[in-house]
Amino acid sequence: MKSGQKIALCGVMSALSLMMMMMTGLVPAADYSLPAIAGVALFPVAAELGRRWGFLCWGAVSLLSVFLAPMKESALLFVVFLGYYPILKSLLENGRGRAAEWALKLLCFNGAIGGTVGAVTYFWGIQLFDWALPVPAALAIVMAVLNAVFVLYDVALTRLITAYYRRFRPKYIRRIFKP
């Protein structure tokens, strides 16, 4: 692919991703789903041009989202995990075995979420849980639910990526899944 085509693909997919992030202010119920969709929009860049280009687009969209997106929580979700995970997924699924891959994925997810919660609590002093339950129990419940949602997200993302390769890169699919 020529350099002009690469830049055009990056620009179009980054614009689509940023548009999703800008819609977080219009659709209040989509504060969590739109950053995930915005991250998926960057996957074709990584698939066609390589992970380096995908991470470059993620960085550009992250920077613009922090300043322009109306919902800063959604921008934080995009920057911290949902924006780069579709690109990182191919590195984590590198033929190590199913159990090791899931362990790495869950470690990456829990590290990103735990680091964010710790940073928000430490730097801004925001108390995240004001429940009747003790903080460790509330945190365990929230993390269990978040991990379940992450597993569903990962499975859905795998199916989307497989559909992308079947539609746009059938030779690649035949090479991986030899009949």
Solvent accessible surface area in square Angstrom, and as a share of the most:
residue,aa,sasa,rsa
1,M,129,0.57
2,K,155,0.66
3,S,78,0.50
4,G,50,0.48
5,Q,99,0.44
6,K,56,0.24
7,I,111,0.56
8,A,58,0.45
9,L,42,0.21
10,C,12,0.07
11,G,40,0.38
12,V,98,0.56
13,M,29,0.13
14,S,19,0.13
15,A,60,0.47
16,L,67,0.33
17,S,0,0.00
18,L,31,0.16
19,M,92,0.41
20,M,35,0.16
21,M,0,0.00
22,M,78,0.35
23,M,63,0.28
24,T,0,0.00
25,G,37,0.36
26,L,142,0.70
27,V,62,0.35
28,P,105,0.66
29,A,100,0.78
30,A,13,0.10
31,D,25,0.13
32,Y,153,0.58
33,S,57,0.37
34,L,13,0.07
35,P,0,0.00
36,A,15,0.11
37,I,82,0.42
38,A,0,0.00
39,G,0,0.00
40,V,36,0.20
41,A,12,0.09
42,L,0,0.00
43,F,15,0.06
44,P,24,0.15
45,V,0,0.00
46,A,14,0.11
47,A,18,0.14
48,E,62,0.28
49,L,27,0.14
50,G,30,0.29
51,R,96,0.35
52,R,202,0.74
53,W,68,0.24
54,G,0,0.00
55,F,65,0.27
56,L,118,0.59
57,C,5,0.03
58,W,56,0.20
59,G,31,0.29
60,A,49,0.38
61,V,1,0.01
62,S,9,0.06
63,L,112,0.56
64,L,78,0.39
65,S,0,0.00
66,V,67,0.38
67,F,149,0.62
68,L,93,0.46
69,A,1,0.01
70,P,70,0.44
71,M,63,0.28
72,K,105,0.44
73,E,105,0.47
74,S,0,0.00
75,A,3,0.02
76,L,73,0.36
77,L,43,0.22
78,F,0,0.00
79,V,42,0.24
80,V,32,0.18
81,F,3,0.01
82,L,24,0.12
83,G,0,0.00
84,Y,39,0.15
85,Y,0,0.00
86,P,1,0.00
87,I,2,0.01
88,L,33,0.16
89,K,4,0.02
90,S,50,0.32
91,L,65,0.32
92,L,20,0.10
93,E,59,0.26
94,N,96,0.49
95,G,73,0.70
96,R,122,0.45
97,G,37,0.36
98,R,188,0.69
99,A,86,0.66
100,A,41,0.32
101,E,23,0.10
102,W,63,0.22
103,A,61,0.47
104,L,58,0.29
105,K,6,0.03
106,L,55,0.27
107,L,126,0.63
108,C,32,0.19
109,F,14,0.06
110,N,49,0.25
111,G,46,0.44
112,A,16,0.13
113,I,21,0.11
114,G,39,0.37
115,G,46,0.44
116,T,26,0.15
117,V,46,0.26
118,G,37,0.36
119,A,35,0.27
120,V,19,0.11
121,T,65,0.38
122,Y,174,0.66
123,F,146,0.61
124,W,170,0.60
125,G,60,0.58
126,I,87,0.44
127,Q,130,0.58
128,L,76,0.38
129,F,26,0.11
130,D,128,0.66
131,W,127,0.44
132,A,114,0.88
133,L,79,0.40
134,P,88,0.55
135,V,85,0.49
136,P,101,0.64
137,A,41,0.31
138,A,0,0.00
139,L,66,0.33
140,A,62,0.48
141,I,88,0.44
142,V,37,0.21
143,M,38,0.17
144,A,64,0.50
145,V,86,0.50
146,L,62,0.31
147,N,34,0.17
148,A,57,0.44
149,V,85,0.49
150,F,5,0.02
151,V,54,0.31
152,L,126,0.63
153,Y,36,0.14
154,D,2,0.01
155,V,58,0.33
156,A,52,0.41
157,L,3,0.01
158,T,54,0.31
159,R,174,0.64
160,L,98,0.49
161,I,27,0.14
162,T,37,0.21
163,A,55,0.43
164,Y,35,0.13
165,Y,31,0.12
166,R,151,0.55
167,R,174,0.63
168,F,122,0.51
169,R,76,0.28
170,P,58,0.36
171,K,158,0.67
172,Y,69,0.26
173,I,23,0.12
174,R,141,0.51
175,R,152,0.55
176,I,91,0.46
177,F,124,0.52
178,K,157,0.67
179,P,166,1.05
